[in-house]
């Protein structure tokens, strides 16, 4: 299954959570190449968020179009941060939704209105954070990163400066290379 090839009509960023609120700013941050800021939103203290797989999907599609010598080390660090949060337990589809697009079903999305966000976070299971959905953020992020291995390999072979970080990333994507 190649998730990078999947089609998604529209990502409702304003209805997806990040480490610091809603994902509304992610498209602007992507457009301006602010990878550190994106990394802070989609991975925090080994936690991945609702916006994580969607941000990866778009970023990795764009990465595939870049020449190896034009890739930013900050972008590679973003992928390393996400990969570092994924453990062997997250590499299995057990306890996940069936498809990545299911994560955009209404039952997983936050309301349009942000006024009640603090109250929602206090709920036992805020929208999109039931076990099945939460594990899916890790699982689909892992699959996206794995699908990008040929892209990473091309970057490693064409950019000596990024090669060590890419090697580290590739090791993290191998089940025996992931810390438990």
N, C-alpha and C positions, 0 to 999 in steps of 0.2 A: 504494500500500500504506500503510495507516494502522496503524502499530505501536502507537499509543496505544490502539487498540481491541482489540488481541489479548488473549487470555485466557491466563493462566498460573496454574496451580493453586497452586503454592507455590514461592517462591524459597528455595533452600537456602543462606541467607546464610553459615552456618558452614562451607560447603564452597567458598565463593568468596573469592578473595584481594582485598586492597586494598593500598594503599601501605604499610600498617603492620600486616600480618597478615591475619586472616580478617575477613569482613564481619559477624560476629555482632552487633556493636553498632549496625549501620545502622538496623534497624527502631526501636530505642529513640531514636536520634538524630533520625529522621524525626518520630516521635511528639511529641518535645519541641522541634522546629523548630531544631535545632542545625546550621544549614546550613554554617557555616564548618568544623565538624568533619567533616561529610559530604564537603565539597569536598576536604579534606585527605586523605581516605581514597580517593576515587574518581578524583582527578587529582593527580599529583605530578610536577613537572618535565616537563610535557608528555607524561606517560605516563598512559594510561587502563588500568584494571584490570578483572578479571573482574566485579566487582560494579558497575561503572559503568553499563552499559546498564540493568541491573535497577533500580538506584537512580533513574535518570532516568525509567524507565517509571512507577514509583510516584509520584515527586515531581511529574511533569508531569500525571499524572491528577488529583492533588490541586490543583495549580496551576489547572487548568481550572475548579475549583469555587470558587475565591477571587474576591472582588471586587477590582478593580484597586487600590483604595486600601488594601487589607489585605495586599498582597504585600510581603514583606521585601526590602530591598536586598541582604541577605546571600544570599538565595535566588537572586536575579538574578545575583549575583557567582559563585555556584556554576555556573550555566549558562554564564556567560562563560568561566570557567576551563576547562570541558570543551570548549566550542567553540573556544577558543584552541589546544587541543592537536590539533585536527583539521586536517589539510592536504588539499589537493586530491586527493592520492593515496588518502586514506581515504574519498573520496566515491564510490567505485566498488566494485561488489560482486565484482569479480575478486579471487580469493584469499581469499574469505570462505566461511563455512558458508552453507547455503541459507536457513535461517530462524533467528531469534533464539532460539527455543525449543531448537534443536539445541545451543546453548551450555550447556544443562543436561543433556546426555547424560553418562552416567557417565564416559566417557573424558576429558572435560574438567574434571570436578570433582575437588577435592582429597579425600583420605580423611576420614572422619568424625573420626578420631583425629588430633590436632594434634602428637603427639609427634615425628613425623618431618619436620616442616615445614622445619627448617633443612637437612636432607639433601636434601629435594625441591628446594629453591631452588638447590642446588649442581648439580643435574642439568643437562645441556645443554638439555633441554626439559622444564621442570616441567609438571605437569598443567595443561592449558588454555593453554599458552603456545607451542604450535606455531604457525607462521606463519598458517595459516588461521584459527585461533581468535583469535589476538592481533589480526589485522587486523579481525576481526569486532567486537571491542569498540569500535573506532573507528567502523566503518561503521554499526553499529546505533545507536550513540550519536548519530551524525550524523543518521540517519533520524528518530530520536525528536525531536531538537531541531528538525528541519525540519517534522515533523508539528505541532509546537507553535507554528509561526509565527502562526496566527490568535490563539492565546492571548496571545502576546507583543504582538501588534498591539493587542489589546483593552487590555492593561495599559498600553502606551505611550499610548494615546488617553485612558485614564482615570486616569493617575497621572503628573503633570508631573515629580515628583521622580525617578521611575525612567525617564522617557522617554529621556534621553541614554544610559544603560546599555543599554536595550532596543534603541535604534538601533545601538549598537556590536555587540550580539549579532546583530541581523539582518544587518548587514554581514558578519560572520564566517560566516554560514550561506550566503552567496552564493559560488559557486566562485571568482569573481575576487577576492573579498574575503578569501580565506584565504591566509595566508602559507605559502610553500613552504619 
